[in-house]
Amino acid sequence: MRRIRFPRSVSVISLTLALSACGGSAPQETAAGEVRIAAAATPAAAGSPAGAVPLVAAAAPNFSAVTSAIQASSLNNLSVVIGNKDGILYQYQKGNFSPSTVAVVYSATKWLTGATVMRMVQAGKITLTDKPQQYLSYWTSNPSDQRSSVNLTQLLSLTSGFNNTPIVNGCVDSVLYTLQSCAKNIYNGGVKTTPGSTFYYASYHLQLAAAMAEAAGGGPKFVDLFANYVTGPLGMTQTRFAKASQSNPWAAAGVESSALDYAKFLQALLAGSFITDANGFLQPRTLGLPKAYAPETAYNTGEWEYALGNWVECVPGRGGSNYATLCASDKVNSSPGAYGFLPWIDRKNGYYAIIARSASGGFDTSVTLEQQLQPLIVSALAN
């Protein structure tokens, strides 16, 4: 098994903590070293703008252990945001990366691309069993050609056989191509493994999925579908495709956002009405499949599986062949980016969280911090 190893380069800073309680309908800028926790408990007010992520007015959980763990971490310049289906419960800034800082989120994009497609499925524009040849005229239907058996679920779960190393993205993210011409270029390169047989963490799968969605959408570009189905309804005003031209968005890694804006998406997932088939979106699709190429941390911390544009986490020693009996009830999904922007939800315990930062080698180090914070968050919510 080949795995991605990202370089580690982080520095240590010393901070003092200022604790303050706040209420109101929208989180304000958090100063370095400051904790903002909701003070008193009511759900988000009726009539709030679509996608609003208010600070929850509730009897605030005690997140002091979370704060201590962030402070003790060697990571520099990051923010952590924690919330539930009603809004933000906690935010903390360490160094000069605030919860409202906008940066490219890299592979956290995959979750948003998956959500765009799932929202189109809800709207009846496409189905998860559809094949590219239903929308892309050049795609073969010849059963002797393995490309004819590829379907949308395989593309979203990175099992389509269209494998490329993340370091070599070909036409992806290139201004010399449109999304459709890039998709045809990827198609012409053929599959490397039998569709549905192997998990391979790379960009080509989602570039093809986006091309299918664009063709199924009846006219709008994929960036417009993304706005129509995800960012617009949720009021995500700081979230957009930023890489390359708007005509060839990097569907696997090209979105820029902030922690506070991305939180609107996670809150909507937990609330349940935004993606009505949450289980279909978040359940593992790679059980029993070899992982030919994957980020190393996904295996150092446990035997993770993959859903549709997002990981399904499993703690060490409990994944792989044991998943169905030991991990199926965990329901922790995430989508870590290469530079350390890491969103996750825990459907079992009813919260979401984001580690927001932008540093070379951030995937490994953010996942390590995430694994430290998860039990501390669960404990704070339980008490």
C-alpha positions in Angstrom: 0.0 0.0 0.0 1.3 3.4 -1.0 0.5 6.3 1.3 0.9 10.1 1.2 3.4 11.5 3.7 3.2 15.2 4.2 6.1 17.1 5.7 5.8 18.3 9.3 6.7 21.8 10.0 5.1 23.6 12.9 6.4 25.9 15.6 5.4 26.4 19.3 4.0 29.7 20.7 3.2 30.7 24.2 -0.2 32.3 24.8 -2.2 33.6 27.7 -5.9 32.8 27.9 -8.7 35.3 28.2 -12.0 33.8 28.9 -15.1 35.7 28.0 -18.8 34.8 27.7 -20.8 36.2 24.8 -24.3 35.9 23.4 -26.2 37.3 20.4 -26.9 36.0 17.0 -23.6 36.0 15.2 -20.0 35.2 16.4 -17.6 38.2 16.4 -13.9 38.2 15.6 -12.0 36.2 18.2 -8.7 37.6 19.4 -5.6 35.3 19.7 -5.9 33.3 22.8 -9.5 34.1 23.4 -12.3 31.7 24.0 -15.9 32.5 23.1 -18.5 30.2 24.6 -22.3 30.5 24.4 -23.6 31.6 27.8 -27.2 30.7 27.9 -29.5 28.0 26.1 -32.1 28.6 23.4 -32.1 27.3 19.8 -31.5 29.6 16.9 -34.2 32.2 16.8 -37.0 31.7 14.3 -36.7 33.8 11.2 -32.9 33.8 11.3 -31.3 34.3 7.8 -30.8 31.1 5.8 -27.5 29.5 6.8 -27.0 31.7 9.9 -24.8 30.1 12.5 -25.6 31.9 15.8 -23.8 31.4 19.1 -26.1 28.9 20.9 -27.7 30.5 23.9 -27.4 27.5 26.3 -26.0 26.4 29.6 -22.5 26.3 28.1 -20.5 23.1 28.3 -17.1 23.4 30.1 -14.6 23.2 27.2 -11.6 24.1 29.4 -10.0 20.7 28.7 -10.3 21.4 25.0 -8.7 24.8 25.4 -5.8 23.3 27.4 -5.2 20.7 24.8 -5.0 23.4 22.0 -2.7 25.4 24.1 -0.4 22.4 24.8 -0.3 21.5 21.1 2.9 22.4 19.2 0.7 23.7 16.4 0.8 27.4 15.7 -1.7 29.8 14.1 -5.0 28.0 14.2 -8.6 28.3 15.3 -11.0 25.8 16.6 -14.8 26.0 16.3 -17.3 23.7 17.9 -21.0 23.7 17.5 -24.2 21.6 17.2 -27.4 21.7 15.1 -28.4 25.0 16.7 -25.2 27.0 16.4 -21.7 27.6 17.6 -20.8 26.5 21.2 -17.2 27.4 21.3 -14.5 29.2 19.3 -10.8 29.6 20.1 -8.0 31.3 18.3 -4.3 30.5 18.8 -1.9 32.8 17.0 -2.9 34.8 13.9 -5.3 32.5 12.2 -8.8 33.6 13.2 -12.2 31.7 12.8 -13.0 34.2 10.0 -9.7 33.9 8.1 -10.4 32.8 4.5 -8.0 30.2 3.1 -8.0 27.4 0.6 -9.3 24.3 2.4 -7.9 21.8 -0.1 -9.4 18.3 0.5 -12.1 19.7 2.7 -13.5 20.7 -0.7 -14.4 17.0 -1.4 -17.1 17.1 1.2 -18.7 20.2 -0.4 -18.5 18.7 -3.9 -20.2 15.6 -2.6 -22.9 17.8 -1.0 -23.5 19.6 -4.3 -24.1 16.3 -6.0 -26.3 15.0 -3.2 -28.4 18.1 -3.3 -28.8 17.6 -7.1 -29.9 14.0 -6.3 -32.5 15.4 -4.0 -33.7 17.7 -6.7 -34.1 14.8 -9.2 -31.3 16.0 -11.5 -29.1 12.9 -11.2 -28.9 9.6 -9.3 -26.0 7.9 -7.6 -26.3 4.9 -9.9 -26.1 7.0 -13.0 -23.2 6.5 -15.4 -21.2 9.1 -17.2 -22.4 8.0 -20.7 -25.9 9.2 -19.8 -24.6 12.7 -19.7 -21.2 12.8 -21.6 -21.6 12.0 -25.3 -18.0 10.7 -25.8 -18.2 8.1 -23.0 -18.3 4.5 -24.1 -21.2 2.1 -23.4 -19.2 -0.8 -24.8 -19.3 -3.5 -22.0 -15.9 -4.7 -23.0 -14.5 -1.3 -22.0 -14.3 -1.1 -18.2 -15.0 2.7 -18.4 -18.6 1.8 -19.3 -19.2 0.3 -15.9 -18.2 3.4 -13.9 -21.1 5.1 -11.9 -21.5 8.3 -9.9 -21.2 6.5 -6.5 -17.8 5.1 -7.5 -16.6 8.6 -8.6 -17.7 10.2 -5.3 -16.2 7.3 -3.2 -12.8 7.5 -5.1 -13.2 3.9 -6.3 -13.8 4.5 -10.0 -10.4 3.3 -11.2 -9.5 6.8 -12.6 -6.4 7.0 -10.3 -3.8 9.7 -10.3 -1.3 10.6 -7.6 -2.3 13.9 -5.8 1.1 15.4 -6.8 0.3 15.0 -10.6 -3.1 16.4 -11.4 -2.8 16.8 -15.2 -5.5 19.1 -16.5 -7.1 19.5 -13.1 -6.8 23.1 -11.9 -5.5 24.2 -15.2 -6.7 27.4 -17.0 -6.0 25.7 -20.3 -9.0 23.5 -19.9 -12.7 23.7 -19.1 -14.2 21.2 -16.7 -15.6 19.3 -19.6 -12.5 19.2 -21.7 -10.5 18.2 -18.6 -13.0 15.4 -18.0 -12.6 14.1 -21.5 -8.8 14.3 -21.1 -9.0 12.1 -17.9 -11.4 9.7 -19.7 -8.9 9.3 -22.6 -6.3 8.3 -20.1 -8.4 5.2 -19.1 -8.8 3.5 -15.8 -5.9 2.0 -13.8 -7.9 -0.4 -11.7 -11.3 -2.1 -12.2 -14.1 0.3 -11.3 -15.4 -0.4 -7.8 -12.5 -2.6 -6.8 -10.0 -0.3 -5.2 -9.9 2.9 -3.2 -7.4 5.5 -4.5 -7.3 9.0 -2.9 -6.8 11.4 -5.8 -8.5 14.2 -7.8 -9.6 12.6 -11.1 -12.7 10.8 -9.6 -14.3 14.1 -8.4 -13.3 16.0 -11.5 -15.4 13.5 -13.5 -18.2 13.6 -10.9 -18.4 17.4 -11.3 -18.4 17.1 -15.1 -21.4 14.7 -14.8 -23.2 17.0 -12.4 -22.5 20.0 -14.7 -23.9 18.2 -17.7 -26.9 17.0 -15.7 -27.6 20.5 -14.4 -28.9 21.7 -17.7 -26.7 24.7 -18.3 -25.0 26.3 -15.3 -21.3 25.8 -14.7 -20.4 23.6 -11.7 -19.3 26.6 -9.7 -22.8 28.0 -10.2 -24.4 24.7 -9.2 -22.2 24.8 -6.1 -23.6 28.2 -5.3 -27.2 27.3 -6.2 -27.3 24.1 -4.2 -24.9 24.7 -1.3 -23.4 28.1 -0.5 -26.4 30.1 -1.5 -29.1 28.3 0.6 -26.7 28.2 3.6 -25.6 31.8 3.4 -21.9 30.8 3.0 -20.7 34.2 1.7 -17.0 33.4 2.2 -17.0 30.1 0.4 -16.2 29.7 -3.3 -13.9 27.9 -5.7 -10.7 29.9 -5.8 -8.3 27.8 -7.7 -7.7 28.0 -11.5 -10.4 29.4 -13.7 -14.1 29.3 -12.8 -14.6 27.2 -15.9 -12.4 24.4 -14.6 -12.7 24.3 -10.8 -10.6 21.8 -8.8 -13.5 19.7 -7.6 -11.4 17.8 -5.1 -9.4 20.6 -3.5 -10.1 24.1 -4.9 -12.5 25.8 -2.4 -11.6 28.6 -0.1 -13.6 29.2 3.1 -13.3 30.2 6.7 -14.1 28.2 9.8 -17.2 30.3 10.6 -18.5 29.9 7.0 -17.8 26.2 6.7 -19.5 25.7 10.1 -22.8 26.6 8.4 -22.5 23.5 6.2 -21.7 21.2 9.2 -24.5 22.6 11.2 -26.9 22.0 8.3 -25.7 18.4 8.0 -26.4 17.8 11.7 -29.8 19.4 11.5 -30.8 16.8 8.9 -33.0 18.7 6.4 -30.2 19.9 4.1 -29.1 16.4 3.0 -32.1 14.3 3.5 -30.3 11.0 2.8 -27.6 11.7 5.4 -26.8 8.0 5.8 -26.4 7.5 2.1 -24.0 10.5 2.0 -22.0 9.5 5.1 -21.9 5.8 5.2 -18.7 3.9 4.3 -18.5 2.8 0.7 -15.0 1.1 0.8 -15.5 -1.7 3.3 -13.4 -4.7 2.2 -11.6 -2.8 -0.6 -7.8 -2.4 -0.7 -6.6 1.2 -0.1 -4.0 1.5 -2.8 -3.2 5.2 -2.1 -4.3 7.1 1.0 -3.1 9.7 3.4 -0.9 8.0 6.0 -2.6 9.6 9.0 -5.9 7.8 8.1 -4.1 4.6 9.0 -1.9 5.8 11.8 -5.0 6.9 13.8 -7.2 4.0 12.8 -8.6 2.1 9.8 -10.7 4.8 8.2 -13.2 4.1 5.4 -14.5 6.5 2.8 -18.1 7.7 2.1 -19.1 10.1 -0.7 -16.5 12.9 -0.6 -15.7 12.4 3.1 -13.9 10.0 5.4 -15.7 7.7 8.0 -13.4 7.6 11.0 -12.6 4.5 13.1 -10.4 4.4 16.2 -7.2 2.3 16.1 -7.6 -1.4 16.0 -11.3 -1.3 15.3 -11.5 -0.8 11.6 -11.1 -2.9 8.5 -12.8 -6.3 8.8 -14.1 -5.4 12.3 -15.8 -2.2 11.1 -19.3 -3.5 11.0 -19.3 -4.8 14.6 -17.0 -2.3 16.3 -17.2 1.0 14.4 -20.6 1.2 12.7 -22.1 3.2 15.6 -19.3 5.8 15.8 -20.6 8.0 13.0 -17.7 10.4 12.9 -17.1 11.8 9.4 -14.4 14.2 8.3 -12.6 15.7 5.4 -9.0 16.9 6.2 -7.2 19.2 3.9 -3.5 19.0 3.0 -2.7 22.3 4.8 -4.6 21.4 7.9 -8.1 22.7 7.5 -10.1 19.9 9.2 -13.9 19.8 9.6 -15.7 16.8 11.2 -19.1 15.9 12.5 -20.0 13.3 15.2 -23.6 12.3 14.6 -23.6 9.9 17.6 -22.8 12.7 20.0 -24.5 15.5 18.1 -21.7 18.0 17.5 -19.4 19.3 14.7 -15.9 20.9 15.0 -13.3 22.5 12.8 -9.6 22.9 13.1 -8.8 25.8 10.8 -5.2 26.5 9.8 -3.0 26.7 6.7 0.5 25.2 7.0 2.6 22.9 4.9 2.2 19.3 6.3 -1.0 20.2 8.0 -3.0 17.1 7.2 -1.0 14.8 9.5 -0.7 17.3 12.4 -4.3 18.5 12.3 -5.6 14.9 12.4 -3.4 14.2 15.4 -4.9 17.2 17.2 -8.4 16.2 16.1 -8.0 12.8 17.7 -6.9 14.4 20.9 -9.9 16.8 21.0 -12.6 14.4 20.1 -12.9 12.6 23.5 -12.5 15.9 25.3 -15.4 17.4 23.3 -17.6 14.4 24.0 -16.8 14.6 27.7 -17.6 18.4 27.8 -21.0 17.8 26.1 -21.8 14.9 28.4 -21.2 17.0 31.5 
